[in-house]
Amino acid sequence: MSRRRQGQATTEWLLLISVIVVAIVAAGYGLAATFGSSMDRLGRGAGEVYTTGDL
């Protein structure tokens, strides 16, 4: 009986970890567009500073 309980506990941990991984991946997809546009703005701003020398 203890072997079955050990297997059950392992399965529960795997399910919990998989839910966490899915949540992280979903958050990554949700934030990817925002992050990309922010990096584009940062790059354009840095290019302008390097070109003009003005902050």
Residue, then its C-alpha position, 0 to 999 in steps of 0.5 A: m500500500s505504501r508503494r501506491r501512495q508514493g506513486q500517487a504523491t509523485t503523480e500529484w507533484l508532476l501535475l502541480i509542476s506541469v500546471i506551473v510550467v503551463a502558467i509560465v509559458a502562457a505568461g511568456y506568450g502574453l508578455a512577448a508582444t509587450f516586451g518586443s515593442s518595449m525593446d524596439r522603443l529602447g533600441r530606437g531611443a538608444g540609436e537616437v542618443y548615439t546619433t544626435g548625442d542628446l539625451 
